[in-house]
Amino acid sequence: MTTQQMLDDRYGRTRSPHARAWAWTIGVVVAVIVGALLIWMAWGSTSSSVDATATGYEVVDARTVTVSFQVTSAHDSGVVCVLEADDEDHGIVGWKVVHLPASDQHTNAYRETIPTIGVATTGLVNACWVE
């Protein structure tokens, strides 16, 4: 027995094999819980995501813009989108909240008309979310 081992025995600084087993068990349990939590958080954030892309717009007249867009959603539930019409200075001259019904297809195309208070130069999708 070395001097260090004798000192550890004398002052109670040794670990029993059971203490090491408990430490490993607790470490493994904590690692599994943290891993499950990270997977759950990653899956939860992607399962409720909605991707919307404006595919085109048409300035109909001084008070109207038509926006074509497509929405991709992983959910089989309704989606709400905010459409926007901007003028040449990027100021908002019109907007519309659109409630889109649930669909069994992953991606759907839509076309909506936005009333404006002035001449618009573009139409776009501001944001979309699961209803």
C-alpha positions as CSV (number, residue, x, y, z in Angstrom):
1,M,0.0,0.0,0.0
2,T,1.3,3.4,-0.9
3,T,1.5,6.4,1.4
4,Q,-1.3,8.1,-0.5
5,Q,-3.6,5.1,-0.2
6,M,-2.8,4.9,3.6
7,L,-3.7,8.6,4.0
8,D,-6.9,8.2,2.0
9,D,-7.9,5.2,4.1
10,R,-7.0,7.0,7.4
11,Y,-9.0,10.2,6.6
12,G,-11.9,8.6,4.7
13,R,-11.2,9.9,1.2
14,T,-11.8,6.7,-0.6
15,R,-14.8,6.0,-2.7
16,S,-16.6,2.7,-2.5
17,P,-17.4,0.8,-5.7
18,H,-21.1,1.4,-5.0
19,A,-20.5,5.2,-5.0
20,R,-18.8,5.0,-8.4
21,A,-21.7,2.9,-9.8
22,W,-24.2,5.4,-8.5
23,A,-22.3,8.3,-10.0
24,W,-22.2,6.6,-13.5
25,T,-25.9,5.6,-13.2
26,I,-26.9,9.2,-12.4
27,G,-24.7,10.6,-15.2
28,V,-26.2,8.2,-17.8
29,V,-29.8,9.1,-16.6
30,V,-29.0,12.8,-16.9
31,A,-27.5,12.4,-20.3
32,V,-30.6,10.4,-21.6
33,I,-33.0,13.1,-20.2
34,V,-31.0,15.9,-21.7
35,G,-30.9,14.1,-25.1
36,A,-34.6,13.4,-25.0
37,L,-35.3,17.0,-24.1
38,L,-33.2,18.3,-27.0
39,I,-34.9,16.0,-29.5
40,W,-38.3,17.0,-28.2
41,M,-37.5,20.7,-28.5
42,A,-36.1,20.3,-32.1
43,W,-39.1,18.2,-33.2
44,G,-41.6,20.6,-31.6
45,S,-40.1,23.7,-33.3
46,T,-40.1,22.1,-36.8
47,S,-43.5,20.5,-36.5
48,S,-45.3,23.9,-36.1
49,S,-43.3,25.7,-38.7
50,V,-44.9,27.3,-41.7
51,D,-43.0,28.4,-44.8
52,A,-44.6,31.0,-47.1
53,T,-43.2,32.3,-50.4
54,A,-44.7,35.0,-52.6
55,T,-44.6,33.7,-56.1
56,G,-45.9,36.9,-57.8
57,Y,-48.0,40.0,-57.6
58,E,-50.1,42.1,-59.9
59,V,-50.9,45.8,-59.5
60,V,-54.5,45.8,-60.7
61,D,-55.2,49.5,-60.2
62,A,-54.3,52.4,-57.8
63,R,-56.3,50.7,-55.0
64,T,-55.8,47.0,-55.5
65,V,-52.9,44.5,-55.6
66,T,-53.2,40.7,-56.1
67,V,-50.6,38.5,-54.5
68,S,-49.9,34.9,-55.5
69,F,-48.1,32.8,-52.9
70,Q,-47.6,29.3,-51.7
71,V,-47.7,27.9,-48.2
72,T,-45.8,24.8,-46.9
73,S,-47.0,23.5,-43.6
74,A,-46.4,20.1,-41.9
75,H,-49.7,20.4,-40.0
76,D,-53.1,19.3,-41.0
77,S,-54.6,22.4,-39.5
78,G,-55.4,25.9,-40.7
79,V,-52.8,28.6,-41.4
80,V,-53.0,32.4,-40.9
81,C,-51.0,34.7,-43.2
82,V,-50.5,38.4,-43.2
83,L,-50.2,39.8,-46.7
84,E,-48.8,43.2,-47.4
85,A,-48.7,45.8,-50.2
86,D,-45.8,48.3,-50.3
87,D,-45.3,51.5,-52.2
88,E,-42.1,52.6,-53.9
89,D,-40.6,53.9,-50.6
90,H,-41.3,50.5,-49.0
91,G,-44.1,52.0,-46.9
92,I,-47.1,49.8,-46.3
93,V,-50.1,50.9,-48.2
94,G,-52.3,47.9,-47.6
95,W,-52.4,44.6,-45.7
96,K,-54.8,41.7,-45.2
97,V,-55.0,38.8,-42.7
98,V,-56.0,35.6,-44.5
99,H,-57.2,32.5,-42.8
100,L,-56.4,29.5,-44.9
101,P,-58.2,26.2,-44.4
102,A,-56.5,22.9,-43.4
103,S,-55.3,20.8,-46.2
104,D,-54.0,17.3,-46.6
105,Q,-51.4,18.5,-49.1
106,H,-48.0,19.6,-47.9
107,T,-47.8,22.7,-50.1
108,N,-50.7,24.8,-51.5
109,A,-50.9,27.8,-53.8
110,Y,-53.2,30.8,-53.2
111,R,-54.1,34.1,-54.8
112,E,-55.5,37.0,-52.7
113,T,-56.5,40.6,-53.4
114,I,-55.3,43.3,-51.1
115,P,-57.1,46.7,-51.0
116,T,-54.7,49.6,-50.7
117,I,-54.8,53.3,-49.8
118,G,-52.3,54.3,-52.5
119,V,-50.5,53.0,-55.5
120,A,-48.5,49.9,-54.6
121,T,-45.4,48.7,-56.3
122,T,-45.2,45.2,-54.8
123,G,-47.2,42.6,-52.9
124,L,-45.7,40.2,-50.4
125,V,-46.3,37.7,-47.6
126,N,-45.3,39.3,-44.3
127,A,-45.7,36.3,-42.0
128,C,-47.6,33.0,-41.6
129,W,-48.3,30.7,-38.6
130,V,-50.3,27.7,-37.6
131,E,-53.8,28.6,-36.5
